Amino acid sequence: VNLAMKNPTIRDMCKIELTEAHIRFSGEKGYSVQEWDKFNEIHSDEFSTLLYLSKHNFFILPSRCLEAMDKSFIEGRIKS
């Protein structure tokens, strides 16, 4: 987490775009695009959704930023 917070591209991410092919995180300093098939696991609770690329590499999506429709869309793209 500390390394990520020092990276201005990651730290200032403020927009999430969901498409059939990928998820895109973007902000003032850049963007990151991840294809859905790169994720191997998903965990959700009332506060957040974690999208795992590997055991120690994941994206955290705050629930307050996602609508129920978005969560369903994401869950449909990732096979747990």
MMTF fields as JSON, N, C-alpha, C and O atoms, coordinates in Angstrom:
{
  "mmtfVersion": "1.0.0",
  "mmtfProducer": "UNKNOWN",
  "numBonds": 319,
  "numAtoms": 320,
  "numGroups": 80,
  "numChains": 1,
  "numModels": 1,
  "chainsPerModel": [1],
  "groupsPerChain": [80],
  "chainIdList": ["A"],
  "bondAtomList": [4, 2, 8, 6, 12, 10, 16, 14, 20, 18, 24, 22, 28, 26, 32, 30, 36, 34, 40, 38, 44, 42, 48, 46, 52, 50, 56, 54, 60, 58, 64, 62, 68, 66, 72, 70, 76, 74, 80, 78, 84, 82, 88, 86, 92, 90, 96, 94, 100, 98, 104, 102, 108, 106, 112, 110, 116, 114, 120, 118, 124, 122, 128, 126, 132, 130, 136, 134, 140, 138, 144, 142, 148, 146, 152, 150, 156, 154, 160, 158, 164, 162, 168, 166, 172, 170, 176, 174, 180, 178, 184, 182, 188, 186, 192, 190, 196, 194, 200, 198, 204, 202, 208, 206, 212, 210, 216, 214, 220, 218, 224, 222, 228, 226, 232, 230, 236, 234, 240, 238, 244, 242, 248, 246, 252, 250, 256, 254, 260, 258, 264, 262, 268, 266, 272, 270, 276, 274, 280, 278, 284, 282, 288, 286, 292, 290, 296, 294, 300, 298, 304, 302, 308, 306, 312, 310, 316, 314],
  "bondOrderList": [1, 1, 1, 1, 1, 1, 1, 1, 1, 1, 1, 1, 1, 1, 1, 1, 1, 1, 1, 1, 1, 1, 1, 1, 1, 1, 1, 1, 1, 1, 1, 1, 1, 1, 1, 1, 1, 1, 1, 1, 1, 1, 1, 1, 1, 1, 1, 1, 1, 1, 1, 1, 1, 1, 1, 1, 1, 1, 1, 1, 1, 1, 1, 1, 1, 1, 1, 1, 1, 1, 1, 1, 1, 1, 1, 1, 1, 1, 1],
  "groupList": [{"groupName": "VAL", "atomNameList": ["N", "CA", "C", "O"], "elementList": ["N", "C", "C", "O"], "formalChargeList": [0, 0, 0, 0], "bondAtomList": [1, 0, 2, 1, 3, 2], "bondOrderList": [1, 1, 2], "singleLetterCode": "V", "chemCompType": "L-PEPTIDE LINKING"}, {"groupName": "ASN", "atomNameList": ["N", "CA", "C", "O"], "elementList": ["N", "C", "C", "O"], "formalChargeList": [0, 0, 0, 0], "bondAtomList": [1, 0, 2, 1, 3, 2], "bondOrderList": [1, 1, 2], "singleLetterCode": "N", "chemCompType": "L-PEPTIDE LINKING"}, {"groupName": "LEU", "atomNameList": ["N", "CA", "C", "O"], "elementList": ["N", "C", "C", "O"], "formalChargeList": [0, 0, 0, 0], "bondAtomList": [1, 0, 2, 1, 3, 2], "bondOrderList": [1, 1, 2], "singleLetterCode": "L", "chemCompType": "L-PEPTIDE LINKING"}, {"groupName": "ALA", "atomNameList": ["N", "CA", "C", "O"], "elementList": ["N", "C", "C", "O"], "formalChargeList": [0, 0, 0, 0], "bondAtomList": [1, 0, 2, 1, 3, 2], "bondOrderList": [1, 1, 2], "singleLetterCode": "A", "chemCompType": "L-PEPTIDE LINKING"}, {"groupName": "MET", "atomNameList": ["N", "CA", "C", "O"], "elementList": ["N", "C", "C", "O"], "formalChargeList": [0, 0, 0, 0], "bondAtomList": [1, 0, 2, 1, 3, 2], "bondOrderList": [1, 1, 2], "singleLetterCode": "M", "chemCompType": "L-PEPTIDE LINKING"}, {"groupName": "LYS", "atomNameList": ["N", "CA", "C", "O"], "elementList": ["N", "C", "C", "O"], "formalChargeList": [0, 0, 0, 0], "bondAtomList": [1, 0, 2, 1, 3, 2], "bondOrderList": [1, 1, 2], "singleLetterCode": "K", "chemCompType": "L-PEPTIDE LINKING"}, {"groupName": "PRO", "atomNameList": ["N", "CA", "C", "O"], "elementList": ["N", "C", "C", "O"], "formalChargeList": [0, 0, 0, 0], "bondAtomList": [1, 0, 2, 1, 3, 2], "bondOrderList": [1, 1, 2], "singleLetterCode": "P", "chemCompType": "L-PEPTIDE LINKING"}, {"groupName": "THR", "atomNameList": ["N", "CA", "C", "O"], "elementList": ["N", "C", "C", "O"], "formalChargeList": [0, 0, 0, 0], "bondAtomList": [1, 0, 2, 1, 3, 2], "bondOrderList": [1, 1, 2], "singleLetterCode": "T", "chemCompType": "L-PEPTIDE LINKING"}, {"groupName": "ILE", "atomNameList": ["N", "CA", "C", "O"], "elementList": ["N", "C", "C", "O"], "formalChargeList": [0, 0, 0, 0], "bondAtomList": [1, 0, 2, 1, 3, 2], "bondOrderList": [1, 1, 2], "singleLetterCode": "I", "chemCompType": "L-PEPTIDE LINKING"}, {"groupName": "ARG", "atomNameList": ["N", "CA", "C", "O"], "elementList": ["N", "C", "C", "O"], "formalChargeList": [0, 0, 0, 0], "bondAtomList": [1, 0, 2, 1, 3, 2], "bondOrderList": [1, 1, 2], "singleLetterCode": "R", "chemCompType": "L-PEPTIDE LINKING"}, {"groupName": "ASP", "atomNameList": ["N", "CA", "C", "O"], "elementList": ["N", "C", "C", "O"], "formalChargeList": [0, 0, 0, 0], "bondAtomList": [1, 0, 2, 1, 3, 2], "bondOrderList": [1, 1, 2], "singleLetterCode": "D", "chemCompType": "L-PEPTIDE LINKING"}, {"groupName": "CYS", "atomNameList": ["N", "CA", "C", "O"], "elementList": ["N", "C", "C", "O"], "formalChargeList": [0, 0, 0, 0], "bondAtomList": [1, 0, 2, 1, 3, 2], "bondOrderList": [1, 1, 2], "singleLetterCode": "C", "chemCompType": "L-PEPTIDE LINKING"}, {"groupName": "GLU", "atomNameList": ["N", "CA", "C", "O"], "elementList": ["N", "C", "C", "O"], "formalChargeList": [0, 0, 0, 0], "bondAtomList": [1, 0, 2, 1, 3, 2], "bondOrderList": [1, 1, 2], "singleLetterCode": "E", "chemCompType": "L-PEPTIDE LINKING"}, {"groupName": "HIS", "atomNameList": ["N", "CA", "C", "O"], "elementList": ["N", "C", "C", "O"], "formalChargeList": [0, 0, 0, 0], "bondAtomList": [1, 0, 2, 1, 3, 2], "bondOrderList": [1, 1, 2], "singleLetterCode": "H", "chemCompType": "L-PEPTIDE LINKING"}, {"groupName": "PHE", "atomNameList": ["N", "CA", "C", "O"], "elementList": ["N", "C", "C", "O"], "formalChargeList": [0, 0, 0, 0], "bondAtomList": [1, 0, 2, 1, 3, 2], "bondOrderList": [1, 1, 2], "singleLetterCode": "F", "chemCompType": "L-PEPTIDE LINKING"}, {"groupName": "SER", "atomNameList": ["N", "CA", "C", "O"], "elementList": ["N", "C", "C", "O"], "formalChargeList": [0, 0, 0, 0], "bondAtomList": [1, 0, 2, 1, 3, 2], "bondOrderList": [1, 1, 2], "singleLetterCode": "S", "chemCompType": "L-PEPTIDE LINKING"}, {"groupName": "GLY", "atomNameList": ["N", "CA", "C", "O"], "elementList": ["N", "C", "C", "O"], "formalChargeList": [0, 0, 0, 0], "bondAtomList": [1, 0, 2, 1, 3, 2], "bondOrderList": [1, 1, 2], "singleLetterCode": "G", "chemCompType": "PEPTIDE LINKING"}, {"groupName": "TYR", "atomNameList": ["N", "CA", "C", "O"], "elementList": ["N", "C", "C", "O"], "formalChargeList": [0, 0, 0, 0], "bondAtomList": [1, 0, 2, 1, 3, 2], "bondOrderList": [1, 1, 2], "singleLetterCode": "Y", "chemCompType": "L-PEPTIDE LINKING"}, {"groupName": "GLN", "atomNameList": ["N", "CA", "C", "O"], "elementList": ["N", "C", "C", "O"], "formalChargeList": [0, 0, 0, 0], "bondAtomList": [1, 0, 2, 1, 3, 2], "bondOrderList": [1, 1, 2], "singleLetterCode": "Q", "chemCompType": "L-PEPTIDE LINKING"}, {"groupName": "TRP", "atomNameList": ["N", "CA", "C", "O"], "elementList": ["N", "C", "C", "O"], "formalChargeList": [0, 0, 0, 0], "bondAtomList": [1, 0, 2, 1, 3, 2], "bondOrderList": [1, 1, 2], "singleLetterCode": "W", "chemCompType": "L-PEPTIDE LINKING"}],
  "groupTypeList": [0, 1, 2, 3, 4, 5, 1, 6, 7, 8, 9, 10, 4, 11, 5, 8, 12, 2, 7, 12, 3, 13, 8, 9, 14, 15, 16, 12, 5, 16, 17, 15, 0, 18, 12, 19, 10, 5, 14, 1, 12, 8, 13, 15, 10, 12, 14, 15, 7, 2, 2, 17, 2, 15, 5, 13, 1, 14, 14, 8, 2, 6, 15, 9, 11, 2, 12, 3, 4, 10, 5, 15, 14, 8, 12, 16, 9, 8, 5, 15],
  "groupIdList": [1, 2, 3, 4, 5, 6, 7, 8, 9, 10, 11, 12, 13, 14, 15, 16, 17, 18, 19, 20, 21, 22, 23, 24, 25, 26, 27, 28, 29, 30, 31, 32, 33, 34, 35, 36, 37, 38, 39, 40, 41, 42, 43, 44, 45, 46, 47, 48, 49, 50, 51, 52, 53, 54, 55, 56, 57, 58, 59, 60, 61, 62, 63, 64, 65, 66, 67, 68, 69, 70, 71, 72, 73, 74, 75, 76, 77, 78, 79, 80],
  "secStructList": [7, 2, 2, 2, 2, 2, 7, 2, 2, 2, 2, 6, 3, 3, 3, 3, 3, 3, 7, 1, 1, 3, 3, 3, 3, 3, 3, 6, 6, 3, 3, 3, 3, 3, 3, 4, 4, 4, 7, 7, 3, 3, 3, 3, 7, 1, 1, 3, 3, 3, 3, 3, 3, 3, 6, 6, 3, 3, 3, 3, 3, 3, 4, 4, 4, 7, 7, 2, 2, 2, 2, 2, 2, 2, 2, 2, 2, 7, 7, 7],
  "xCoordList": [0.831, 0.0, 0.872, 0.578, 1.931, 2.796, 3.43, 3.508, 3.883, 4.466, 3.427, 3.723, 2.222, 1.165, 0.834, 0.62, 0.787, 0.409, 1.499, 1.217, 2.726, 3.804, 3.792, 4.402, 3.1, 3.025, 1.904, 0.735, 2.227, 1.194, 0.137, -0.998, 0.493, -0.501, -1.571, -2.759, -1.168, -2.116, -2.823, -4.038, -2.082, -2.633, -3.801, -4.773, -3.717, -4.73, -5.795, -6.513, -5.906, -6.938, -8.302, -8.58, -9.149, -10.446, -11.6, -12.756, -11.311, -12.376, -12.195, -11.084, -13.304, -13.295, -14.231, -15.387, -13.728, -14.533, -14.626, -13.607, -15.836, -16.066, -16.506, -17.442, -15.829, -16.242, -16.332, -15.95, -16.824, -16.908, -15.525, -15.387, -14.508, -13.164, -12.249, -11.377, -12.435, -11.481, -12.084, -13.213, -11.279, -11.567, -10.429, -9.261, -10.774, -9.769, -9.871, -10.942, -8.748, -8.626, -7.883, -6.822, -8.408, -7.709, -7.799, -8.672, -6.874, -6.796, -5.966, -5.636, -5.638, -4.884, -3.526, -3.081, -2.867, -1.483, -1.334, -0.216, -2.439, -2.315, -3.46, -4.498, -3.249, -4.293, -3.694, -2.518, -4.516, -4.147, -5.334, -6.471, -5.068, -6.104, -5.792, -4.67, -6.786, -6.626, -7.719, -8.905, -7.316, -8.273, -8.92, -8.264, -10.199, -10.919, -10.291, -10.293, -9.752, -9.203, -7.905, -7.411, -7.353, -6.154, -6.499, -5.646, -7.758, -8.191, -8.563, -9.209, -8.144, -8.443, -9.357, -9.765, -9.681, -10.52, -11.164, -10.633, -12.319, -13.012, -13.599, -14.143, -13.485, -14.087, -14.787, -14.221, -16.019, -16.792, -17.42, -17.761, -17.564, -18.366, -19.08, -19.084, -19.672, -20.444, -19.572, -20.087, -18.275, -17.387, -16.547, -16.237, -16.181, -15.284, -15.387, -15.959, -14.815, -14.66, -13.181, -12.578, -12.599, -11.189, -11.1, -11.699, -10.352, -10.141, -8.699, -7.764, -8.515, -7.19, -6.581, -7.192, -5.347, -4.53, -3.669, -3.365, -3.284, -2.53, -2.773, -3.51, -2.155, -2.368, -2.02, -2.672, -0.998, -0.53, -0.727, -0.218, -1.448, -1.627, -3.113, -3.698, -3.712, -5.142, -5.507, -4.745, -6.68, -7.246, -8.377, -9.145, -8.485, -9.568, -10.524, -10.125, -11.782, -12.811, -13.759, -14.467, -13.799, -14.714, -16.169, -16.537, -16.985, -18.395, -19.125, -20.052, -18.731, -19.41, -19.232, -19.975, -18.243, -17.99, -18.687, -18.693, -19.274, -19.898, -21.392, -21.827, -22.153, -23.579, -23.768, -22.868, -24.921, -25.202, -25.04, -24.558, -25.442, -25.311, -23.837, -23.503, -22.962, -21.527, -20.963, -20.189, -21.351, -20.852, -21.271, -20.475, -22.513, -22.996, -22.225, -21.868, -21.972, -21.219, -19.826, -19.376, -19.142, -17.788, -17.794, -16.969, -18.715, -18.783, -19.019, -18.529, -19.761, -20.009, -18.797, -18.757, -17.808, -16.613, -15.481, -14.583, -15.524, -14.432, -14.941, -15.951, -14.233, -14.595, -13.816, -12.589, -14.528, -13.863, -13.699, -13.163],
  "yCoordList": [-1.187, 0.0, 1.246, 2.195, 1.269, 2.448, 2.748, 3.907, 1.705, 1.922, 2.483, 3.387, 1.954, 2.441, 3.894, 4.673, 4.269, 5.635, 6.642, 7.833, 6.181, 7.068, 7.263, 8.203, 6.376, 6.463, 7.423, 7.115, 8.586, 9.59, 9.11, 9.585, 8.176, 7.651, 6.862, 7.005, 6.045, 5.222, 6.051, 5.944, 6.871, 7.625, 8.515, 8.643, 9.12, 10.085, 9.511, 10.267, 8.171, 7.575, 7.994, 7.896, 8.46, 8.935, 8.49, 8.763, 7.809, 7.39, 5.916, 5.461, 5.175, 3.77, 3.601, 4.021, 2.985, 2.725, 1.217, 0.53, 0.71, -0.713, -0.954, -0.317, -1.875, -2.262, -3.785, -4.457, -4.319, -5.772, -6.417, -7.549, -5.715, -6.28, -6.014, -6.83, -4.877, -4.495, -3.515, -3.045, -3.235, -2.176, -1.168, -1.546, 0.099, 1.155, 2.098, 2.623, 2.302, 3.247, 4.453, 4.291, 5.655, 6.824, 8.01, 8.09, 8.922, 10.149, 11.17, 10.978, 12.243, 13.326, 12.885, 13.371, 11.975, 11.627, 10.408, 10.055, 9.757, 8.584, 7.618, 7.954, 6.405, 5.397, 4.0, 3.804, 3.042, 1.637, 0.866, 1.065, -0.011, -0.842, -2.294, -2.758, -3.006, -4.418, -5.217, -4.939, -6.211, -7.098, -7.984, -8.379, -8.293, -9.095, -10.458, -10.967, -11.066, -12.412, -12.445, -13.526, -11.293, -11.226, -11.442, -11.844, -11.169, -11.335, -12.785, -13.423, -13.306, -14.703, -14.89, -16.011, -13.795, -13.915, -12.572, -11.516, -12.634, -11.422, -11.673, -12.744, -10.683, -10.744, -9.419, -8.351, -9.496, -8.28, -8.343, -9.413, -7.177, -7.026, -5.686, -5.075, -5.229, -3.986, -2.747, -1.696, -2.848, -1.689, -1.616, -0.527, -2.782, -2.769, -4.045, -5.052, -3.957, -5.107, -5.198, -4.22, -6.363, -6.597, -7.464, -8.538, -6.997, -7.715, -8.221, -7.424, -9.532, -10.119, -10.494, -11.192, -10.007, -10.449, -11.634, -12.519, -11.64, -12.726, -12.638, -11.77, -13.533, -13.57, -12.244, -11.857, -11.548, -10.315, -9.064, -7.995, -9.192, -8.066, -7.923, -8.771, -6.85, -6.668, -5.194, -4.337, -4.916, -3.574, -3.524, -4.478, -2.415, -2.22, -1.18, -0.053, -1.564, -0.649, -0.359, -1.265, 0.86, 1.192, 1.037, 1.479, 0.421, 0.208, 1.515, 1.559, 2.575, 3.86, 4.409, 5.297, 3.879, 4.324, 3.449, 3.781, 2.333, 1.397, 1.283, 1.259, 1.216, 0.944, -0.572, -1.303, -1.039, -2.476, -3.062, -4.183, -2.307, -2.745, -2.964, -3.933, -2.069, -2.197, -3.452, -4.186, -3.696, -4.872, -6.152, -7.082, -6.203, -7.383, -7.561, -8.681, -6.47, -6.503, -7.067, -7.953, -6.56, -7.011, -8.49, -9.264, -8.876, -10.271, -11.215, -12.344, -10.764, -11.573, -11.746, -12.668, -10.885, -10.935, -11.759, -12.217, -11.946, -12.633, -13.949, -13.998, -15.008, -16.345, -16.619, -16.721, -16.738, -17.048, -18.534, -18.972],
  "zCoordList": [0.0, 0.0, 0.0, -0.727, 0.791, 0.846, -0.508, -0.913, -1.215, -2.535, -3.496, -4.277, -3.44, -4.331, -4.039, -4.968, -2.785, -2.428, -2.817, -2.945, -3.003, -3.448, -4.955, -5.465, -5.676, -7.126, -7.508, -7.273, -8.094, -8.382, -9.369, -9.334, -10.247, -11.191, -10.453, -10.744, -9.517, -8.758, -7.696, -7.535, -6.974, -5.846, -6.26, -5.517, -7.416, -7.828, -8.76, -9.413, -8.828, -9.667, -9.153, -7.958, -10.054, -9.594, -10.473, -10.153, -11.576, -12.471, -12.809, -13.083, -12.786, -13.153, -14.34, -14.292, -15.405, -16.595, -16.796, -16.863, -16.89, -17.093, -18.532, -19.015, -19.217, -20.569, -20.609, -19.651, -21.692, -21.845, -21.797, -21.332, -22.27, -22.394, -21.202, -20.904, -20.511, -19.471, -18.458, -18.598, -17.439, -16.483, -16.612, -16.705, -16.618, -16.767, -15.576, -15.273, -14.911, -13.808, -14.359, -14.962, -14.168, -14.702, -13.767, -12.903, -13.966, -13.185, -13.941, -15.111, -13.271, -13.907, -14.438, -15.478, -13.741, -14.061, -14.962, -15.335, -15.318, -16.174, -15.986, -15.417, -16.479, -16.394, -16.36, -16.667, -15.985, -15.986, -16.553, -16.125, -17.513, -18.109, -17.767, -17.967, -17.251, -16.917, -17.614, -17.442, -18.401, -19.062, -17.998, -17.034, -18.172, -17.184, -16.978, -15.857, -18.029, -17.884, -17.071, -16.752, -16.737, -15.889, -14.41, -13.618, -14.049, -12.661, -12.413, -13.244, -11.247, -10.953, -9.753, -9.451, -9.064, -7.878, -7.566, -7.909, -6.909, -6.472, -5.09, -4.821, -4.223, -2.896, -2.64, -2.875, -2.158, -1.893, -0.515, -0.01, 0.075, 1.285, 1.174, 0.105, 2.243, 2.166, 1.96, 1.579, 2.203, 2.128, 0.855, 0.372, 0.315, -0.839, -1.676, -1.258, -2.864, -3.748, -4.079, -4.521, -3.869, -4.174, -5.419, -5.482, -6.407, -7.655, -7.661, -7.735, -7.584, -7.462, -8.804, -9.613, -9.022, -10.146, -9.712, -10.512, -8.448, -7.828, -6.322, -5.855, -5.575, -4.129, -3.447, -2.477, -3.947, -3.309, -4.173, -3.837, -5.262, -6.174, -6.49, -7.163, -6.002, -6.203, -6.238, -5.788, -6.777, -6.797, -5.787, -5.663, -5.065, -4.108, -4.674, -4.966, -4.826, -5.297, -4.143, -3.702, -3.642, -2.552, -2.995, -4.084, -2.169, -2.502, -2.743, -3.551, -2.066, -2.239, -3.658, -4.079, -4.396, -5.767, -6.808, -7.994, -6.367, -7.299, -7.032, -5.881, -8.079, -7.957, -7.986, -8.399, -7.554, -7.55, -8.95, -9.107, -9.956, -11.337, -11.698, -12.379, -11.244, -11.513, -10.852, -11.466, -9.599, -8.881, -9.593, -9.719, -10.056, -10.781, -12.083, -12.448, -12.777, -14.04, -13.79, -14.517, -12.77, -12.44, -12.051, -12.535, -11.185, -10.741, -11.916, -11.911, -12.915, -14.104, -14.988, -15.803, -14.851, -15.691, -15.065, -15.772, -13.745, -13.04, -12.488, -11.787, -12.813, -12.324, -11.048, -11.072, -9.936, -8.653, -8.464, -7.445]
}
